[in-house]
Amino acid sequence: MRKTLYRYNEETCQYERIKVKTPDVVFYISGVLVTAIVILAGMLTLHDFLIDSEKEIALRKENNALARNQRLLTAKLDQIDGSLELLAEKDEALHMKFFGTPLAKTASPNHGIASRKILLADASGFRATLTGLAEKSNGLLHQSEITTSYFSDKLSMNFNDAERIYAMPTLPPVASLTADKLVSGFGMRINPFHKGMYEHPGIDIASPRGTEVFATATGTIVELKRSDVQAGYGNFIDIDHGHGFVTRYAHLEDINVRIGQRVKKGAVIGTIGSSGGSVAPHLHYELLRKGKPVDPVHFMIEGVTSQEYEVLKSTSHRQNQSLD
């Protein structure tokens, strides 16, 4: 039972009962509640700092592991970037060595920026990215094993294969061959004299008189003829490159080689003219494989970019009139 409180009144010299007012009660209760809340908040804060829950302990361990893995992954990604750059350089060098033209540049993703974005991702995004990379890496490894097996077992090259490849006439017979110079292609064409369709066994390359003509591969001069007759091939040269490949250069003006001479790829063998059955100065160029004419454009890849080759191939397929 609550005790009754009194206080001494000096004016009346009596003890008077103290009356409890509502504002005082409210202030007292408020003070008690605020104090309790402050004490509770302090205790909770102190608990968070001093005592870790099982979830917090697990997350802290995971964060430490991710921090260590991040450093390792950063080093590995930097190493991968360097390897990719080295492979790109080797690819370009091989392309230049085989085809004599720089490799066409393509926009490549910035691996460094992409790798940093992966490392800065949140935990769930980081794990999802790693899972995707692992699956993609496994797929690439599997494909590389298949490709390696195919190239090592099925496409192994011996000395004879290398000789046969080297014998292929891959060099264009004139310098700076462009589509506008290739005026007539291989196959059915219109004859300039009787205007009927006939099988054109080579390609016609229009250039001014005196333009140098090159041997498209290393070989031996097996046939050479000079003729003033206004019919046939006129002045022409046949070069045997071995392995069934023979190239023919017709309607020449000058011939700079002799029968039996060994010529290297790119050597000047003559100049363009309009001898024989020709309606304009040009080079009639043929490629015979085991005695049968084939389309020379399919082999003229050296010194020509992939885009230029596609244009040449498209131009050679147009139906038009030949120059011989």
C-alpha positions as CSV (number, residue, x, y, z in Angstrom):
1,M,0.0,0.0,0.0
2,R,1.4,3.3,-1.1
3,K,2.4,5.6,1.9
4,T,0.8,9.0,2.3
5,L,3.4,11.8,2.1
6,Y,3.4,15.0,4.1
7,R,5.4,18.2,4.2
8,Y,5.8,20.9,6.9
9,N,4.3,24.3,6.1
10,E,6.2,27.0,7.9
11,E,3.5,29.6,7.4
12,T,0.8,27.5,9.1
13,C,3.2,25.5,11.3
14,Q,1.4,22.4,10.2
15,Y,2.1,19.2,8.2
16,E,0.1,19.2,5.1
17,R,-0.5,16.2,2.8
18,I,1.4,16.2,-0.5
19,K,-0.9,15.8,-3.5
20,V,0.4,13.9,-6.5
21,K,-0.1,15.8,-9.8
22,T,-0.6,14.2,-13.2
23,P,2.3,16.0,-15.0
24,D,4.7,14.8,-12.3
25,V,3.6,11.3,-12.8
26,V,3.9,11.5,-16.5
27,F,7.4,13.0,-16.3
28,Y,8.5,10.3,-13.8
29,I,7.2,7.5,-16.0
30,S,8.8,9.0,-19.1
31,G,12.1,9.3,-17.4
32,V,12.0,5.7,-16.3
33,L,11.1,4.5,-19.8
34,V,13.8,6.6,-21.5
35,T,16.4,5.3,-19.0
36,A,15.3,1.8,-19.6
37,I,15.5,2.2,-23.4
38,V,19.0,3.7,-23.2
39,I,20.2,0.9,-20.9
40,L,18.6,-1.7,-23.2
41,A,20.2,-0.2,-26.4
42,G,23.6,-0.1,-24.7
43,M,23.3,-3.7,-23.6
44,L,22.3,-4.8,-27.2
45,T,25.2,-2.7,-28.7
46,L,27.6,-4.2,-26.3
47,H,26.3,-7.7,-27.0
48,D,26.8,-7.2,-30.8
49,F,30.3,-6.0,-30.3
50,L,31.4,-8.7,-27.8
51,I,29.3,-11.7,-28.8
52,D,28.9,-13.1,-32.3
53,S,26.0,-15.2,-33.5
54,E,26.6,-18.4,-35.4
55,K,25.5,-16.7,-38.6
56,E,27.9,-13.8,-38.1
57,I,30.7,-16.3,-37.4
58,A,29.9,-18.2,-40.6
59,L,29.7,-15.0,-42.7
60,R,33.0,-13.7,-41.3
61,K,34.7,-16.9,-42.2
62,E,33.2,-16.7,-45.7
63,N,34.3,-13.1,-46.1
64,N,37.9,-14.0,-45.1
65,A,37.9,-16.9,-47.5
66,L,36.5,-14.7,-50.3
67,A,39.2,-12.0,-49.6
68,R,41.9,-14.7,-49.9
69,N,40.4,-16.1,-53.1
70,Q,40.0,-12.6,-54.5
71,R,43.7,-12.1,-54.4
72,L,44.4,-15.5,-56.0
73,L,41.8,-14.9,-58.7
74,T,43.1,-11.4,-59.4
75,A,46.6,-12.9,-60.0
76,K,45.1,-15.8,-62.1
77,L,43.0,-13.4,-64.2
78,D,46.0,-11.2,-64.8
79,Q,48.0,-14.3,-65.9
80,I,45.1,-15.3,-68.2
81,D,45.0,-11.8,-69.8
82,G,48.7,-12.0,-70.5
83,S,48.3,-15.5,-72.0
84,L,45.4,-14.3,-74.2
85,E,47.5,-11.4,-75.5
86,L,50.5,-13.7,-76.2
87,L,48.2,-16.1,-78.1
88,A,46.7,-13.2,-80.1
89,E,50.3,-12.1,-81.1
90,K,51.2,-15.7,-82.1
91,D,47.9,-16.0,-84.1
92,E,48.7,-12.8,-86.0
93,A,52.2,-13.9,-86.6
94,L,51.1,-17.3,-88.0
95,H,48.4,-15.6,-90.2
96,M,51.0,-13.3,-91.6
97,K,53.4,-16.1,-92.2
98,F,50.9,-18.3,-94.0
99,F,48.9,-15.7,-95.9
100,G,51.2,-12.7,-96.1
101,T,48.6,-10.3,-94.8
102,P,47.8,-9.0,-91.3
103,L,45.0,-10.7,-89.4
104,A,41.8,-8.7,-89.6
105,K,41.3,-6.8,-86.3
106,T,38.1,-7.6,-84.4
107,A,36.7,-5.8,-81.4
108,S,37.7,-7.9,-78.3
109,P,36.2,-7.5,-74.8
110,N,38.3,-5.8,-72.2
111,H,39.2,-8.8,-70.1
112,G,40.8,-6.7,-67.3
113,I,37.7,-4.6,-66.7
114,A,35.4,-7.7,-66.9
115,S,37.5,-9.5,-64.4
116,R,37.5,-6.6,-62.0
117,K,33.7,-6.4,-62.2
118,I,33.5,-10.1,-61.3
119,L,35.7,-9.6,-58.3
120,L,33.7,-6.6,-57.1
121,A,30.4,-8.4,-57.4
122,D,28.4,-9.2,-54.2
123,A,28.6,-12.7,-52.7
124,S,25.6,-14.2,-54.6
125,G,26.7,-12.7,-57.9
126,F,30.3,-13.7,-57.3
127,R,29.3,-17.3,-56.7
128,A,26.9,-17.4,-59.7
129,T,29.7,-16.0,-61.9
130,L,32.2,-18.5,-60.7
131,T,29.7,-21.3,-61.3
132,G,29.1,-20.1,-64.9
133,L,32.8,-19.7,-65.5
134,A,33.5,-23.2,-64.2
135,E,30.9,-24.7,-66.5
136,K,32.2,-22.7,-69.5
137,S,35.8,-23.6,-68.7
138,N,34.9,-27.3,-68.5
139,G,33.1,-27.0,-71.8
140,L,36.1,-25.3,-73.4
141,L,38.5,-27.9,-71.9
142,H,36.4,-30.7,-73.3
143,Q,36.3,-29.0,-76.7
144,S,40.0,-28.4,-76.7
145,E,40.7,-32.0,-75.9
146,I,38.6,-33.1,-78.9
147,T,40.2,-30.5,-81.2
148,T,43.7,-31.4,-80.0
149,S,43.0,-35.1,-80.6
150,Y,41.7,-34.3,-84.0
151,F,44.6,-32.2,-85.1
152,S,47.2,-34.6,-83.6
153,D,45.6,-37.8,-84.8
154,K,43.8,-36.8,-88.0
155,L,45.7,-33.8,-89.3
156,S,49.2,-34.8,-88.5
157,M,51.6,-33.3,-91.1
158,N,54.7,-34.9,-92.5
159,F,57.4,-33.6,-94.8
160,N,55.5,-34.5,-98.0
161,D,52.4,-32.6,-96.7
162,A,54.5,-29.5,-96.1
163,E,56.0,-29.8,-99.6
164,R,52.6,-30.1,-101.1
165,I,51.3,-27.1,-99.3
166,Y,54.4,-25.1,-100.3
167,A,53.8,-26.1,-103.9
168,M,50.3,-24.5,-103.9
169,P,50.2,-21.3,-106.1
170,T,48.8,-19.0,-103.4
171,L,50.4,-15.7,-104.5
172,P,48.4,-13.5,-107.0
173,P,50.2,-13.2,-110.3
174,V,50.2,-9.4,-110.3
175,A,50.9,-6.9,-107.5
176,S,48.0,-5.3,-105.6
177,L,45.3,-7.5,-107.2
178,T,41.9,-5.9,-106.7
179,A,38.4,-6.8,-107.8
180,D,38.3,-4.1,-110.5
181,K,41.3,-5.8,-112.2
182,L,39.6,-9.2,-112.2
183,V,37.5,-8.6,-115.4
184,S,36.5,-12.2,-116.1
185,G,36.5,-15.4,-113.9
186,F,36.6,-19.1,-114.3
187,G,33.8,-21.1,-115.9
188,M,31.2,-20.4,-118.6
189,R,31.8,-17.0,-120.2
190,I,31.0,-15.1,-123.4
191,N,33.6,-15.4,-126.1
192,P,34.7,-11.9,-127.3
193,F,35.0,-13.0,-130.9
194,H,32.0,-15.2,-131.7
195,K,29.9,-14.0,-128.7
196,G,28.9,-17.6,-127.8
197,M,29.2,-19.2,-124.4
198,Y,32.3,-21.3,-123.8
199,E,34.3,-22.8,-120.9
200,H,36.8,-20.2,-119.8
201,P,39.7,-22.2,-118.2
202,G,41.2,-19.4,-116.2
203,I,40.8,-15.8,-115.1
204,D,41.5,-12.5,-116.9
205,I,43.4,-9.8,-115.0
206,A,43.4,-6.4,-116.8
207,S,46.4,-4.2,-116.4
208,P,48.5,-1.8,-118.5
209,R,51.1,-3.2,-120.9
210,G,54.4,-3.8,-119.2
211,T,52.9,-4.7,-115.8
212,E,55.1,-7.3,-114.1
213,V,53.8,-10.9,-113.8
214,F,55.0,-13.0,-110.9
215,A,55.4,-16.7,-110.4
216,T,52.6,-17.7,-107.9
217,A,54.7,-20.5,-106.4
218,T,58.2,-21.9,-106.7
219,G,58.6,-24.2,-109.7
220,T,60.3,-25.1,-113.0
221,I,59.5,-23.6,-116.4
222,V,58.3,-26.6,-118.4
223,E,56.8,-24.8,-121.4
224,L,57.4,-21.5,-123.0
225,K,56.2,-20.1,-126.4
226,R,56.5,-16.9,-128.3
227,S,54.0,-16.4,-131.1
228,D,52.9,-13.6,-133.4
229,V,49.8,-15.4,-134.5
230,Q,46.6,-13.4,-133.5
231,A,45.0,-16.5,-132.0
232,G,45.5,-18.8,-129.0
233,Y,47.6,-18.0,-126.0
234,G,50.2,-15.9,-127.8
235,N,53.3,-15.6,-125.6
236,F,52.8,-17.8,-122.6
237,I,54.6,-19.7,-119.8
238,D,53.8,-22.9,-118.0
239,I,55.4,-23.5,-114.6
240,D,55.3,-26.9,-112.9
241,H,55.2,-26.5,-109.1
242,G,55.1,-30.2,-108.3
243,H,52.4,-32.4,-106.7
244,G,50.2,-32.0,-109.7
245,F,50.1,-28.1,-109.8
246,V,50.9,-26.3,-113.0
247,T,50.2,-22.6,-113.7
248,R,49.9,-20.9,-117.1
249,Y,50.5,-17.2,-117.8
250,A,49.2,-16.2,-121.3
251,H,49.0,-13.2,-123.7
252,L,52.3,-11.9,-122.3
253,E,54.4,-9.1,-124.0
254,D,57.8,-10.0,-122.6
255,I,59.1,-13.3,-121.3
256,N,62.0,-13.1,-118.8
257,V,62.7,-16.8,-118.2
258,R,63.9,-19.9,-120.2
259,I,62.8,-23.5,-120.4
260,G,64.1,-25.6,-117.5
261,Q,64.8,-22.6,-115.3
262,R,63.9,-22.9,-111.6
263,V,62.0,-19.8,-110.4
264,K,61.0,-18.8,-106.8
265,K,57.7,-17.6,-105.7
266,G,57.3,-13.9,-106.5
267,A,60.0,-13.9,-109.2
268,V,59.2,-11.7,-112.2
269,I,58.7,-14.0,-115.2
270,G,57.3,-11.6,-117.8
271,T,55.0,-8.6,-118.5
272,I,51.4,-8.2,-119.4
273,G,50.6,-7.7,-123.1
274,S,47.9,-8.6,-125.6
275,S,49.5,-11.3,-127.8
276,G,47.6,-14.1,-129.3
277,G,43.8,-14.1,-129.3
278,S,43.3,-11.1,-127.0
279,V,41.1,-8.1,-127.4
280,A,42.9,-5.9,-124.7
281,P,46.0,-6.0,-122.6
282,H,45.6,-8.5,-119.8
283,L,47.0,-11.6,-118.2
284,H,45.1,-14.9,-118.7
285,Y,46.0,-17.0,-115.7
286,E,45.3,-20.7,-115.4
287,L,45.8,-23.3,-112.7
288,L,45.9,-26.9,-113.7
289,R,45.7,-29.6,-111.0
290,K,46.6,-33.0,-112.3
291,G,46.0,-31.8,-115.8
292,K,42.5,-30.4,-115.2
293,P,41.8,-26.6,-114.9
294,V,40.5,-25.4,-111.5
295,D,39.5,-22.0,-110.3
296,P,42.7,-20.1,-109.5
297,V,40.9,-17.6,-107.2
298,H,40.3,-20.4,-104.7
299,F,44.1,-20.5,-104.1
300,M,45.0,-16.8,-104.3
301,I,45.0,-16.1,-100.5
302,E,48.6,-14.9,-99.9
303,G,48.8,-11.1,-99.4
304,V,45.0,-10.7,-99.6
305,T,42.9,-10.0,-96.6
306,S,39.8,-12.1,-95.9
307,Q,37.5,-9.2,-96.9
308,E,39.5,-8.6,-100.2
309,Y,39.3,-12.4,-100.9
310,E,35.6,-12.5,-100.5
311,V,35.2,-9.5,-102.9
312,L,37.5,-11.2,-105.4
313,K,35.6,-14.5,-105.2
314,S,32.3,-12.7,-105.7
315,T,33.6,-10.8,-108.6
316,S,35.0,-13.9,-110.3
317,H,31.6,-15.6,-110.2
318,R,29.9,-12.9,-112.3
319,Q,28.8,-13.9,-115.8
320,N,30.5,-11.6,-118.3
321,Q,32.6,-11.5,-121.4
322,S,36.2,-12.7,-121.3
323,L,39.1,-10.9,-123.0
324,D,40.4,-13.9,-124.9
